[in-house]
């Protein structure tokens, strides 16, 4: 059954939230510690795409038809909250998908829409965004969430929508260690995965500026990259050791 996203606004006010991508570096993240903290409700997790092969987060988020169709059985069996983009199921909300439109599932799912128009493509837009004057963060899930050219950027907005005060990235490196070690299971090319565009990094940089400019209304939010490998998010959000950062959330 299709559910409204409205109840999730501020649901985890003040929480520590970890966003989980599927990069190879996820194999070096203390997942057992995360599971323990999640079980004690000291941690909220949001994962995406093929994460259910290795971890059961609180929330599962997907916008692309390809991983959705590949993971449909795991999604049906998932015991958490499913954040499924309506673009998977409706052509009139389409983004540049190659995969065919799929039928809406009979299971419970929370509906949201990513933006389908390009942003930050013009120099003037990029300049304004780096001044914090372009809205690159959606705080109301009833309105389209900025796609940011990457599902991880949508998850970041979901964490902000839910009221997180500490947000950490895991398995979101935006680079491949090698074609054979692109994702936690190995070679992502066999699953239709592709390297990320530089535009993704622009959105993160603009997001940081927007959060700084709007701190009086959204509050202070600490964001860190918890990946053990170097990546472009380090220079934007700063880096932290995952285990130390997670342990600090319960102290």
N, C-alpha and C positions, 0 to 999 in steps of 0.2 A: 504494500500500500504506500502510495506517495504521501510523504509527510512534510509539513512546513518547517523551514529552518529557524523560524522566529524563536522557539523555546531555547535555542542554544546561545542566544545573545547574552553574554555575561554569565553563562552557566558555571564557568570555572574561574570566577573572579579571583585574582591573586595567585593563580596556580602556576606551577612549573610545567611546561609543555615541551615535549621532545617531538620533533618532526622527523619522520623516517623515510628516507629515500631508499634506493636499491643499489647503490654503488658498491664496488668491490670492498671498499673500506669498512662496510658494515660487518664484515667478518672479524674485524678487530675492535668492535664495540662491545662493552660488557652487557650483553643482552640479558644475562641471568640477573644482574643487579637491577636492570630496568624492569624486568618482570616482577621482582620482589617489591620494588618501590610502587609499581603500578597496582599490585595486589593490595598494598597497604594504603592505597589512595593518596600517596605522597607524590605521584607523578601521573600526568595525563599524556597519552601518546596518540599521534595521528600519523598513519602510514598510508602509502599510496601504491598504485599499480600492482606489482607482483610481490609486495611485502608479505602477503599471507602465506607464502611458501616457507617463510622462516620465522614469522612473529605474528602474534595476535594483539594488535594495538587496541586502544579504546575506540578509535575512529578509523574507518577506512575511506580514503578519498580517491576518486578517479574521474577523469574527464575524457580520456581517449577511448575510442571503441575497441582498439586493438587489444590493450591489456584487459579491458573489461571482458571481451569475448573469450580471451584465453583463460581468464581466472574465474569464470562465472560460477563454477561448482564451488570453489573456495569462498566466493562472495556469498553464495546462498547459505553455506554452512557457518559463516562468520557470526560470532555471538555479540559483537559490538554494534556500533552505529555506522550505517553505510551512508556516506556523503557522495551521492552520485549526480554528476552533472547532467542536466536535461539535454544537452547537446548530443549525448550518446543516443537518445531515443527519438529526437525530432529534427527533421531536415530543415524546418523553418528557423531553427535556432543554430544553424550549422556553423561550424568552423571548418578550416581546410582539412577535413578528414578524407582519407581514401577508403576506409572501411565502410561498409553499408550501415544504414540506420538499423538499430536493434529494437525489439519490442520492450516496453516497460516491464520490469520484473514484478512478480506477484508478492515478493517478500517486502518487508518494510524498508523504505529508503527515504532519506532526507534530500529533497530536491534543491538544487542551486544552479545558477547559470554563470558561466564565465563570459567575459566580454568577447565579442567576435570582431571588434574593429582594432586596427593597429594603433599603437601608442608609442610615443618617443621616437617616431621615425624621422621627425623633422628637427633640425638643429635648434629652432626656437623652443620646441617642446622639451628637448633635452636640457636646454639652459634653464628653463622655468622649473623643470622637475628637480634639478640640482639646487635650486633655491628654495625648494619645499613648497612651491606655489601651485603645483599640479597635483591633483588628487590621484595618487597611485596606490591607495589603500582603500578598500571598501570595508566599512564597519557595520553595514546593515546587510545581512545575507539575503534579505528579500529583494535586494537590488543586485544587478550583475557584479560579480567579483572579478577584479582585474586579472586577466589571464597571466600576464607577465611572461608569456611564451614558455611556461613551464609549470607543471603541477605543484612543485615545491613552493612556488610563489603563492599559489592559491591556498595551500596548507598554512603558510605563514599568516595570511589574512584570516583564515579560520581560527587560528590560535588567538589573534588579536580580537576577533569578534567574540570569542568565548571568555575574554577577560584575562588572558595570561599576563603575568608580570615578569616571567623568565621564560625564554624560548631558546631551545638548542637545536641545531641541525645535526643529524647523523645520516650517513649514506647519501649526502647531497653534495657531491664534490664538484659537479659541473665540468669535470675532466675525466678522462679514462686513463687508468694506469697503463693499459695496453688494450688492444682489441680483444685479447683473450681474457683480460681481467677488467672488463668494463662494468660488470654487475656482480652481485654477491654469488651468483651461481656460475659465473664464468663469462662466456662470450654472449653479449646482449644482441649482437647482430642477428643471431639465429631467431630471436624473438621479435625482430623488427625494430629494435632500439637504435637510436641515432645520437650522435654527439650533440651537445648543446650549442646554441648560437650565442654570440657575444651579447646580444640584446638582453639575455636573461640577467647578466651581471648589471646592466644599466638599471633595470628595475629594482634590484636590491639596493644599489647606491641611492636611487631616488627615494626608495622606501625609507631608508635611514634618515634622509633629509626631511621627509614628510613627518616622520615620527618625532623628530626633534622640534620641528616647527609647530606641531600640534600636541605637544606634551601637556599643556594645560587642560586639554579636553580628553585625551586618551590615556593620560598618566604616563609615568616613566616605565619603559619596558626594556629589560636587559635581553639582548639577543647575542648568542655566541655560536660559532662554528665548533662542533665537538669532534669533527673528523680527525683521525690521527695522521692524515696525509695533507700536504699543502694544497691549497686551492684558492680560487679567486674570491671566495667569500671571506677569507681570512682578513684581507685588507679592508673590507667593508665593515664587518661585524666584530672582528677580533676573534681570537682562538682561545679555547680552554680545554684542559684535559677532561675527557668525558666523565671518568669515575669521580674525580675531585669535584667537578661541577655538580654532578648528580647527588653526591653525598652532602654537599653544602646545602642542597635544597631541603634537607630534613633536619638540619642543625638549628 
